[in-house]
């Protein structure tokens, strides 16, 4: 691998792409430290201090983990690229609901894909604005009864312009992050959005290491390093796992020549859904807390207690949160996998190409056969993603700290991003007759 990196740096084009990717990541991390206008930094620091134990503060800490530390600085990039990722998921799930629209996009090919990307961008803007407003309201609730984090946020006299400025700035920050990711995809190495999220996750490793050392001392650091390495091995093992279905192609005779024939296989991934079920589950479970935080400042004691209970439960401090999180991830894994299987339509594609699975009739029987295999292997993928999601809670049963070096869900992103980037570099090197990374 070191030799391959050396060879990559010897090639001017690859060297330029790799350095360009590093430059964009540096720009992104620098922008992540620029605070939103009007933020009281001392009040913000108090919310994230160890002495702050309110439900809103705990939920803010959860959002900070997902953003790579940008929330604790209330950065202009606090929302990151998550509104864009959410918009992508929503559009992908809505299109199959309208068959005519799905057929039109498939017929238009590249033009249909560009149109779908435009819809994603249009949806990203309102989602980013809503996310920014929710974060601002959350910090107001977290600082309730103490020094306000955003003194000029609200719709009262003299506050409208500062409020609009905050919302526009954070929305622009999300679009900036998406633009930086697009630049990496087009002119750098790897998937830009994945690398942007990767940069935010990895940036928290030194802080997490110090936190573990403070609570569990040197032995805790060693234990968490072992857990991280074992988790990475487990993720790679399952992510690369696949069920291969043998496919036979019939021979066609045209004149004096015979075409076709032979056999191959269809690789069905154990984890077809990737990271999307985790993002779904986090979004759905965070939604009640986002709604409840609007009522934390209510003058009605019953409403206020109910809101505090909802925020406290969905911030992960309740012991029932982990089982619900596991079930939500497993359920979304099945849901998204079968949405993807329906879009692929493997049985029809095989029939059009003259292929068939030995011992299975083409058409509906083939579709039922493939669906049955997906149901079995998806169980493994669903349990895998569920365990990855709740691993910090399992570790918390045996260790003082539940703060891992990298959150297990984030580790899944990190491993996937690194493997994808390595494959792209390998492809570039093989094109130039160099030995690649992966054997």
Secondary structure, 3 states (H helix, E strand, C coil): CHHHHHHHHHCHHHHHHHHHHHHHHHHHHHHCCCECCCECHHHHHHHCCCCCCCHHHHHHHHHHHHHCCCCCCCECCCCCCHHHHHHHHHHHHHHCCCHHHHHHHHHHCHHHHHHHHHHHHHHHHHHHHHHHHHHHHHHHHHCCCCCCCECCCCCCCCCHHHHHHHHHHHHHHHHHHHHHHHHHHHHCCCCHHHHHHHHHHHCCHHHHHHHHHHHHHHHHHHHHHHHHHHHHHHHHHHHCCEEEEEEEECEEEECCEEEECCEEEEEEECCCCCCHHHHHHHHHHHHHHHHHHHHCCCCCHHHHHHHHHHHHHHHHHCCHHHHHHHHHHHHHHHHHHHHHHHHHCHHHHHHHCCEECCCCCCCHHHHHHHHHHHHHHHHHHHHHHHHHHHHHHHHHCCCCCCCCCCCHHHHHHHHHHHHHHHHHHHHHHHHCCCCCCCC
